Structure formats: C-alpha cells, structure tokens
Amino acid sequence: MGKFDFKGSAEYTVNYMNGVVKGMENLINMTSDRIRTGELEKEEVLHIGKMKLYHYIPLVEESKLQDTPMLITYALVNKQYMMDLQPDRSVIKSFLEKGIDTYIIDWGYPAKEDMYMTLEDHIEWYMDDCVDYIIKKSGKPQITLLGVCQGGTFSAIYTSLHQDKIKNFIAMVAPIDFSINEGLLFKWSKHFNVDKMVDAYGNVPADLMNAVFVLLKPFELMIDKYVGFGAAMADPSYLENFLRTENWIFDSPDQEGETLRQFVKDMYEDNKLIKGEFELGGKEVKLENITCPLLVICAKYDHLVPPVSTEPLLDAVSSTDKEFHIFDVGHVGIYISPNSKNEIAPIIGDWIVERS
Amino acid sequence: MDFFNKEMYEKGLKLQKDMMAQYMDAVQNFSKFFHDDSEKKEKKDAESIFGTMQAATEAMLKNSGDMTQNMWKSYENMLRMWLDFTPGSDIFHRMNPEEVMPVMERFFSSMSMYTKLYDFWKECIADASENLKDPFGAAERYVKKSEELLREMSQEFLKPIMSDDVFSLMESYADFGKTLNSSLEDFMAPWREKREALLDCIAKASTGDKESYAEFVALVTDAYQNSFGKLFNMKNVGMAKDKIAINLEMLDSYVRMMFSYFEIAANVQNILRDANTELWEKIQEMMADPEKDLTFKDFYDMWIRVNSAAVNKFYFTDEFADFINQYATNAYDFKIKADRFMESMLAGLPIPTDSEMKSVYKTVYDLRKDVRDLKKEIASLRAELEELK
C-alpha cells in the first residue's frame, strides 16, 4: 500500500514559500523601468479621435530600409504594445532590424462618446486614413498590412476593399471563419444576445470582457497560473516578464458598443465574411478580391482563435503567392514566447523582405 | 532626505525585517520538527511521525498563510504611506503601485485558494487514514467537502476580476435567495403546492442525488413565475403607479437573473461533483500501488487537471451555452431596468441622465462624421482646382 507523503509535501511547501519570500524581495527591489513595455522609440504621426498612428524609428540606416513600409493593425481588445512587450522578445524590434519601416495603430481607450463608432468607422475611416498617410509620407504606392487577431479580420476586410493599396497581407491568429465550434468564444457567441449587452452598457466594460476571458479557463487562469507565479517569482527575469505580461493582459480598453454589436452579429452569428455576404458601408466585401501575396500565421494551442478559424482564408483569396505557418504556442505566446523573436518574427520578416 | 522620508523609509525597512522574521520563525519551527535529533525521531512510531509532520506542515502553512496576508496588507500600506509622504522621493519612484498591486492581489487570492485546497486535502486523507474499513463513507465525505470547497472557491474566483459593486451584487444573490426562500413557504399558493416536491428535492440532495438541486431550481423558478413574478408584473394604481411599475420590473428582472445564476451554479456543481468522485477513485488506485507515495503537489496537479477538464467539457455543450446566455441576458435586462428606475428617480433633479447623454454622444458622433466628409470634399475640390490651374 502506498502512502501519503507528508514530508515530501511539507518540503515542497517550504521550498515554495522560500521562493515567494525571495520573490517578494525581488518585488521590493523592482523598479518601474524594469517592467516598462513598448520600449522601442516611436513617434506619433497621426491622431484621429482616440486613435493614434505611431511610426517606429528605424534601427538601420535609411539606405538599408526596405522599399515597402508596413502597417500593423491590432485588435480592439487589449493593446498593441504586446508586439513590443519585452526587449529580448520584441517582434517589432526584429522587423526593424531587418529594415522594415514599421507603423502601428493604437486604437486608444474609447470613452462613452465613442459608443456609436462602427466597424466602418474603424476600417474605412481610421485605417484608411492611416494607410493614406503612410503612402503619402513614404512616396510608395502600396504598403504591407499585418493584421493581428481581430485586427487581422479588419485587415482582410480592408484588403478586399482596397487591394490597390496593399502589396502584401499578413494575417496573424486572425478569425476569418466563425462557423467553427472549437473555441468557446465561437461556441458561446452563437447563443449570445449581443443586442441586450450593448443596450445595457453602451460601451462594454473592459472588466466584463476580462471576466469572460478568465472564466474560459477558470482553474488554469485563476489558480494554477498564480501558483506557478509564486513558484517562479524568485527568478528576477521571470518576475519582470510576468509583471509585463500580466499588466498587458488586464490593460483592456472598453469595447465600443456599436462596433462590438456589428462584429458579433455579422461575424460570430452569421459568419458573413467567409460566406461573401458581408457589407461595409454599402460596399460588398469579397475575400476573393485579395490577390496580393498572403502569409497566414497560426498558433497551434490558440484557445481564443483556433487555427481552423484562420486557415480558410488561404482558400478564400485569389492570391497565388500564399504561405502558411503554424507554431507550437498559444494565442499570446506567438508574440511573447521565447520563440517569438527567434523563430516566428524572422519567418515573417524574411517573407516581407523577399516581397518588399 | 527630509524627516518624513527618513521616518517612512525606516518604517518600511522595519516592516521588511518583520516579514522576514515571521517567515524565518515558520521555517525554524518546521526545521525543528524534521531535522532536530534524528535519533529520537527514528524511535517514534509511524503514526506519530505522520502526525508530527502533518502538524508541522499545518503550522507552517498557517504561518505562511498569515504571513502572506499580512505581508500583502503591510506592503500595500507601506506603499500607500510612501505615496502620501514622499512624493518625488527615490523610494517611491522605484515602482508604480498600479503596475504591481493588482497582480499581487490576484496572486494572494490564488494563494488563499491554494491554502484552502491544502486544508481540504489534509482533512480528506486524515479521514481516509482513520476510516480504512469504510472507503465508501470516506469517499462520500470527500465529495461533500469538495462541494463546500468549490462553493467557497467560486466566490474567490470572481473577486479579483470583478469590480467591487458587481461582486457585491453577485454575493447578494445568496442573501436575497435565503430571504426569498424563507418567505416563500407561506406567501402564495404555488409555493405551498410545490412544498412537498421542494422538500423531496432537498432530501434527495442530502443523499447525494446530483439532479435534485437542478430540479429544485426549476421548481422554484416555476413557483416564482406564478407568484412573485405575477405580482411584480401586475399593473399598478395611484399617483406613483409608473414609478412603482418600473421598480417592480427591476425587482422581477433581478430575481430572474438570480435564478438563472442558481441554474448555472447547480449544473456546474453537479459536473464538478462527478469529476471529484472520479478523482477520489484515482487517488485510491494510486494508493494501492505500494511503490507510490502521494504528495500534496501530486494531488494538486491531479485536482487542477481533472476539474479543468470537467469544466471545459461542460462549457462546450449547447446546454451550457444556453445557460450562460440566459444568465447574461437576464443580467443585462436587470441593468437596463435598474438604469431606467434610477433615471425615473432622478427625473425631477437638474442632472443629465444617461439617455440624455447618449443623445448628446450620438449628435457629436454624427457631427464628427460630417466634418470628416466635408474635409474630404474640400480636399477633393482643392485637388480639382489645382488641376484646373
């Protein structure tokens, strides 16, 4: 008969608490600059409403800059600086080192006065103004568009409508086919009364969104994650990375009500984009209008946007130059895991450089 | 450094020293149990050693639990003091509390759950060790304790991710439910008619029938709709009838929200009860292996895996999607009606209401779009003009 190992349990606990105390010491000695995010130097070049367009200061000489500038469009949920969350794993730094002239959209923190903003406003107003600005500033006729998560959906819609302005399109963990049942957000959204939610709140509070994301995996995200944190916080670099990531995860803007309503109804409920039935501002959006080179990036363990939601983009477009990569990471890991700078970002960077 | 800075700095240092001393005390107590006088220890019988080890672990965990709680509070207080007394000092500028405090709050909340889980594990294995001849009884008690633990944890889960007002609303469900239940029995006929069935459900639940709580919720919901629900929805008379009607609508939506929450809770509880019964069986199997020693860490890893898998499986069912949608819809409905009630109460005061502000937001939004369109038109006309020139 086996036995309950009290001694082993107690030793484990003492070691654990030792780590916590050491971790607390680290925390006392922690300074804000050590957990600062978005360290790369950038300048604000355009500001409309709450939206800001940033231009990263190149890390190579002007003569070594690639011909085609790139715009990164992130989701409305969470903030775009996760692409430059920590210096040693910055995806953007990797792009800059390859001479890619990089711009990024910061959607800002919507307030109540933004509750009537629509998908059309984000894509045909803000995004289009950003693209026009970059084209004018660079003197190039086209740009590379990199869309991340929901920003990938926006970018697919934008490219369908403005293929003439887009030279290359990259979709990273972007939901395209919403008919799937693999991810809980996809599953629940089909039963979801978004009208009531938006009518109740106007802008949907970030706290509510965070609660939903955490409750997708309550045991892992409410207990196990922090138990793991306690076990590892004695390591200063782990502590720094954890604090950066944690602050980013909970740095969530409220969601503009009308935009969310339209996105849930047209995408999650009716799956209009992949079916070719989506209209934006009276214009038909057809993914088959996309003819430029396409790179699709997925995360194998993505529980928010499973790869099966993104992969159909490859068949829906008319592009002949198409490439697909899937990595052994989760939704967030694709930007902040040790692989992000060493493996994932170089693959994207090389793909862009070859087509710049 | 001025007087206040120095004083606060010294207080902070003392606090850190105290924290460390508290921890060292816990560790030394623990070491005494294990490492002092190994010869004597060998002479003790196995039962006594186990008891001693268990007591040491408990003492240490209790100390460490207190320590982390105190450390958290003291730490926060310390930073707050620095914030109040030493703006601009080097000490304050080392860290922005906003970057650390919310993370640590979530960490300490998880530690509190972790400690509860340890207590649960400790009680269950003590029970199993003492009642070797009654494994079924031990299993039954394990499942019951497991339910209590999960109920407590479900409260802890929500604390760090919900704003205080939303969380207190959630907490008040339980109190509201108790008040409601206590008055139901004599209030209206539907409750009297269902009394036997309700009691039957409670009796079944006490013997471990996992379906009975869901049945209980369904019966209560039905009785409510035929009693309080009708009362809350009835037309009112008198000068304040409109306001009363709005108030009752709000109450009705609140109760509906509460019931749908109970329905989810009852179903999740059933799922987790099954999962924990299986977990107990797995533990029994593992203990049958003479080579295997089971630590708390082993138990914790299994507990997380099994409960997580059970919840995940349930989440992916249409049934759960319907439950969560029903709850969310009722919650939003309650908010809409509560806002409407609040606006009706504020109507006589010179305060702009939410509806009025929404109208202003819409006007501003439309104007912004008009400005944007006009700017584009001007730019286009300017371009045309340039071409003509």
Boltz contact constraints between the chains, C-beta under 6 A:
constraints:
  - contact:
      token1: [A, 1]
      token2: [B, 290]
      max_distance: 6.0
  - contact:
      token1: [A, 2]
      token2: [B, 287]
      max_distance: 6.0
  - contact:
      token1: [A, 2]
      token2: [B, 289]
      max_distance: 6.0
  - contact:
      token1: [A, 2]
      token2: [B, 290]
      max_distance: 6.0
  - contact:
      token1: [A, 2]
      token2: [B, 292]
      max_distance: 6.0
  - contact:
      token1: [A, 2]
      token2: [B, 293]
      max_distance: 6.0
  - contact:
      token1: [A, 3]
      token2: [B, 293]
      max_distance: 6.0
  - contact:
      token1: [A, 4]
      token2: [B, 125]
      max_distance: 6.0
  - contact:
      token1: [A, 4]
      token2: [B, 294]
      max_distance: 6.0
  - contact:
      token1: [A, 5]
      token2: [B, 293]
      max_distance: 6.0
  - contact:
      token1: [A, 5]
      token2: [B, 295]
      max_distance: 6.0
  - contact:
      token1: [A, 6]
      token2: [B, 50]
      max_distance: 6.0
  - contact:
      token1: [A, 6]
      token2: [B, 53]
      max_distance: 6.0
  - contact:
      token1: [A, 6]
      token2: [B, 54]
      max_distance: 6.0
  - contact:
      token1: [A, 7]
      token2: [B, 53]
      max_distance: 6.0
  - contact:
      token1: [A, 8]
      token2: [B, 295]
      max_distance: 6.0
  - contact:
      token1: [A, 9]
      token2: [B, 295]
      max_distance: 6.0
  - contact:
      token1: [A, 9]
      token2: [B, 296]
      max_distance: 6.0
  - contact:
      token1: [A, 10]
      token2: [B, 57]
      max_distance: 6.0
  - contact:
      token1: [A, 12]
      token2: [B, 297]
      max_distance: 6.0
  - contact:
      token1: [A, 14]
      token2: [B, 30]
      max_distance: 6.0
  - contact:
      token1: [A, 17]
      token2: [B, 64]
      max_distance: 6.0
  - contact:
      token1: [A, 21]
      token2: [B, 23]
      max_distance: 6.0
  - contact:
      token1: [A, 30]
      token2: [B, 95]
      max_distance: 6.0
  - contact:
      token1: [A, 31]
      token2: [B, 94]
      max_distance: 6.0
  - contact:
      token1: [A, 32]
      token2: [B, 95]
      max_distance: 6.0
  - contact:
      token1: [A, 32]
      token2: [B, 96]
      max_distance: 6.0
  - contact:
      token1: [A, 112]
      token2: [B, 361]
      max_distance: 6.0
  - contact:
      token1: [A, 113]
      token2: [B, 361]
      max_distance: 6.0
  - contact:
      token1: [A, 113]
      token2: [B, 364]
      max_distance: 6.0
  - contact:
      token1: [A, 115]
      token2: [B, 361]
      max_distance: 6.0
  - contact:
      token1: [A, 116]
      token2: [B, 362]
      max_distance: 6.0
  - contact:
      token1: [A, 116]
      token2: [B, 365]
      max_distance: 6.0
  - contact:
      token1: [A, 184]
      token2: [B, 315]
      max_distance: 6.0
  - contact:
      token1: [A, 187]
      token2: [B, 321]
      max_distance: 6.0
  - contact:
      token1: [A, 188]
      token2: [B, 321]
      max_distance: 6.0
  - contact:
      token1: [A, 191]
      token2: [B, 321]
      max_distance: 6.0
  - contact:
      token1: [A, 191]
      token2: [B, 322]
      max_distance: 6.0
  - contact:
      token1: [A, 191]
      token2: [B, 325]
      max_distance: 6.0
  - contact:
      token1: [A, 192]
      token2: [B, 325]
      max_distance: 6.0
  - contact:
      token1: [A, 193]
      token2: [B, 329]
      max_distance: 6.0
  - contact:
      token1: [A, 196]
      token2: [B, 329]
      max_distance: 6.0
  - contact:
      token1: [A, 196]
      token2: [B, 332]
      max_distance: 6.0
  - contact:
      token1: [A, 197]
      token2: [B, 332]
      max_distance: 6.0
  - contact:
      token1: [A, 200]
      token2: [B, 332]
      max_distance: 6.0
  - contact:
      token1: [A, 200]
      token2: [B, 335]
      max_distance: 6.0
  - contact:
      token1: [A, 200]
      token2: [B, 336]
      max_distance: 6.0
  - contact:
      token1: [A, 207]
      token2: [B, 163]
      max_distance: 6.0
  - contact:
      token1: [A, 210]
      token2: [B, 161]
      max_distance: 6.0
  - contact:
      token1: [A, 211]
      token2: [B, 161]
      max_distance: 6.0
  - contact:
      token1: [A, 211]
      token2: [B, 162]
      max_distance: 6.0
  - contact:
      token1: [A, 214]
      token2: [B, 161]
      max_distance: 6.0
  - contact:
      token1: [A, 218]
      token2: [B, 157]
      max_distance: 6.0
  - contact:
      token1: [A, 219]
      token2: [B, 304]
      max_distance: 6.0
  - contact:
      token1: [A, 219]
      token2: [B, 307]
      max_distance: 6.0
  - contact:
      token1: [A, 219]
      token2: [B, 308]
      max_distance: 6.0
  - contact:
      token1: [A, 220]
      token2: [B, 308]
      max_distance: 6.0
  - contact:
      token1: [A, 222]
      token2: [B, 157]
      max_distance: 6.0
  - contact:
      token1: [A, 223]
      token2: [B, 110]
      max_distance: 6.0
  - contact:
      token1: [A, 223]
      token2: [B, 113]
      max_distance: 6.0
  - contact:
      token1: [A, 224]
      token2: [B, 304]
      max_distance: 6.0
  - contact:
      token1: [A, 226]
      token2: [B, 106]
      max_distance: 6.0
  - contact:
      token1: [A, 226]
      token2: [B, 107]
      max_distance: 6.0
  - contact:
      token1: [A, 226]
      token2: [B, 110]
      max_distance: 6.0
  - contact:
      token1: [A, 227]
      token2: [B, 110]
      max_distance: 6.0
  - contact:
      token1: [A, 227]
      token2: [B, 114]
      max_distance: 6.0
  - contact:
      token1: [A, 229]
      token2: [B, 107]
      max_distance: 6.0
  - contact:
      token1: [A, 243]
      token2: [B, 103]
      max_distance: 6.0
  - contact:
      token1: [A, 246]
      token2: [B, 103]
      max_distance: 6.0
  - contact:
      token1: [A, 247]
      token2: [B, 99]
      max_distance: 6.0
